[in-house]
């Protein structure tokens, strides 16, 4: 059922994408690194120039912003980053609650264990970059287009929410609430 897919995609991917895009962009606006009055093309150009400048300067961006830019920046990078975080968190919970024991972990030696951890990280990284295949695969009868359009719409909404000051949103609400 496509309605269930839309709801699931909105909850698992859309809401996090919207909140993180709003938070990161709002922070960039507040820090003066982007102009709130800019259109979306100017914001995209500004993000690209920030990405280049952050590569040169080591401490000019926060932890989340640096990771976002390492994943490519923009919608795709943010969605890939959040997918990577999701994969890592669920993997950590799975490891803790289904702990195989030290004997099973080190059965083939410490080097083998470290190599398997490294391979797992690379697999998670590649899976995060192919997020549009990861999320629909989490259940049955998933629609790929839904899992692309919902987070994109959420990213756009987060950008729009961040493009205005809180006072502007409150004024809009007051105008709507007290309309004649």
TILUM-970821 format. One record per residue (C-alpha): residue number from 1; x, y, z. Coordinates in pm, whole numbers, always signed. Example, Ala and Ser with C-alpha at 12.3 -4.5 7.8 and 13.67 -1.06 7.14 Angstrom:
<atoms>
   n      x      y      z
   1  +1230   -450   +780
   2  +1367   -106   +714
</atoms>
This chain:
<atoms>
   n      x      y      z
   1     +0     +0     +0
   2   +154   +328   -113
   3     -1   +531   +170
   4   +181   +314   +424
   5   +505   +365   +229
   6   +458   +742   +236
   7   +394   +735   +610
   8   +692   +506   +677
   9   +924   +708   +452
  10   +808  +1029   +622
  11   +873   +893   +969
  12  +1202   +708   +913
  13  +1369   +934   +657
  14  +1162  +1244   +586
  15  +1137  +1378   +940
  16  +1509  +1334  +1019
  17  +1609  +1490   +685
  18  +1379  +1788   +744
  19  +1497  +1846  +1102
  20  +1868  +1812  +1028
  21  +1851  +2024   +711
  22  +1663  +2293   +903
  23  +1910  +2277  +1194
  24  +2227  +2286   +981
  25  +2105  +2555   +741
  26  +1960  +2765  +1022
  27  +2298  +2749  +1194
  28  +2473  +2855   +872
  29  +2229  +3145   +833
  30  +2275  +3253  +1195
  31  +2655  +3237  +1162
  32  +2636  +3462   +855
  33  +2780  +3198   +622
  34  +2464  +3207   +408
  35  +2213  +3486   +341
  36  +1853  +3420   +443
  37  +1722  +3636   +159
  38  +1897  +3422   -107
  39  +1706  +3201   -346
  40  +1770  +2825   -352
  41  +2023  +2848   -639
  42  +2227  +3101   -443
  43  +2209  +2881   -134
  44  +2336  +2584   -339
  45  +2624  +2795   -471
  46  +2697  +2914   -117
  47  +2705  +2556    +10
  48  +2948  +2458   -266
  49  +3180  +2745   -179
  50  +3155  +2655   +191
  51  +3249  +2297   +105
  52  +3562  +2420    -74
  53  +3655  +2656   +209
  54  +3600  +2391   +477
  55  +3845  +2163   +300
  56  +4112  +2433   +339
  57  +4028  +2541   +694
  58  +4029  +2264   +953
  59  +3813  +2413  +1231
  60  +3568  +2638  +1046
  61  +3275  +2394  +1051
  62  +3104  +2187  +1314
  63  +3117  +1808  +1334
  64  +2784  +1753  +1158
  65  +2856  +2006   +884
  66  +3193  +1845   +807
  67  +3040  +1499   +784
  68  +2756  +1631   +569
  69  +3004  +1781   +325
  70  +3213  +1461   +323
  71  +2901  +1281   +205
  72  +2864  +1533    -78
  73  +2658  +1811    +79
  74  +2308  +1905    -32
  75  +2012  +1672    -30
  76  +2199  +1360   -139
  77  +2482  +1409   +109
  78  +2248  +1473   +400
  79  +2033  +1171   +321
  80  +2343   +952   +282
  81  +2483  +1080   +613
  82  +2159  +1012   +800
  83  +2140   +666   +642
  84  +2497   +596   +754
  85  +2412   +709  +1109
  86  +2101   +488  +1106
  87  +2299   +186   +984
  88  +2568   +239  +1248
  89  +2322   +285  +1536
  90  +2111    -18  +1442
  91  +2430   -220  +1391
  92  +2559   -119  +1734
  93  +2230   -216  +1901
  94  +2228   -546  +1714
  95  +2586   -615  +1826
  96  +2517   -529  +2191
  97  +2192   -721  +2221
  98  +2308  -1020  +2014
  99  +2665  -1029  +2142
 100  +2827  -1346  +2006
 101  +3092  -1362  +2277
 102  +3463  -1291  +2267
 103  +3546  -1642  +2153
 104  +3338  -1601  +1837
 105  +3476  -1252  +1771
 106  +3841  -1351  +1798
 107  +3813  -1710  +1672
 108  +4028  -1633  +1367
 109  +4259  -1391  +1548
 110  +4278  -1021  +1623
 111  +4392   -926  +1271
 112  +4096  -1107  +1118
 113  +3862   -930  +1360
 114  +4005   -587  +1269
 115  +3983   -663   +897
 116  +3620   -771   +933
 117  +3540   -447  +1122
 118  +3707   -244   +846
 119  +3519   -433   +574
 120  +3194   -377   +762
 121  +3262     -1   +775
 122  +3328    +12   +401
 123  +3008   -185   +335
 124  +2809    +53   +554
 125  +2963   +353   +379
 126  +2875   +218    +33
 127  +2526   +125   +149
 128  +2476   +479   +282
 129  +2571   +623    -57
 130  +2317   +391   -217
 131  +2052   +493    +36
 132  +1774   +495   -226
 133  +1811   +116   -246
 134  +1862    +62   +128
 135  +1542   +218   +259
 136  +1288    +56    +25
 137  +1455   -279    +92
 138  +1369   -258   +462
 139  +1026   -404   +400
 140   +814   -562   +134
 141   +633   -391   -153
 142   +825    -65   -114
 143   +808   +200   -383
 144  +1149   +344   -471
 145  +1005   +671   -597
 146   +832   +734   -264
 147  +1160   +682    -79
 148  +1328   +941   -303
 149  +1053  +1203   -323
 150   +958  +1208    +46
 151  +1307  +1289   +177
 152  +1363  +1537   -106
 153  +1042  +1716    -13
 154  +1149  +1707   +351
 155  +1490  +1855   +261
 156  +1319  +2132    +64
 157  +1084  +2199   +355
 158  +1377  +2215   +597
 159  +1546  +2466   +366
 160  +1231  +2677   +352
 161  +1186  +2668   +729
 162  +1548  +2773   +783
 163  +1525  +3056   +530
 164  +1312  +3265   +767
 165  +1371  +3388  +1119
 166  +1152  +3248  +1397
 167   +989  +3588  +1439
 168   +876  +3579  +1075
 169   +709  +3242  +1130
 170   +543  +3366  +1448
 171   +417  +3676  +1266
 172   +272  +3456   +991
 173   +101  +3242  +1254
 174    -41  +3548  +1430
 175   -167  +3689  +1099
 176   -338  +3360  +1021
 177   -477  +3316  +1371
 178   -622  +3667  +1402
 179   -750  +3704  +1047
 180  -1093  +3856  +1000
</atoms>
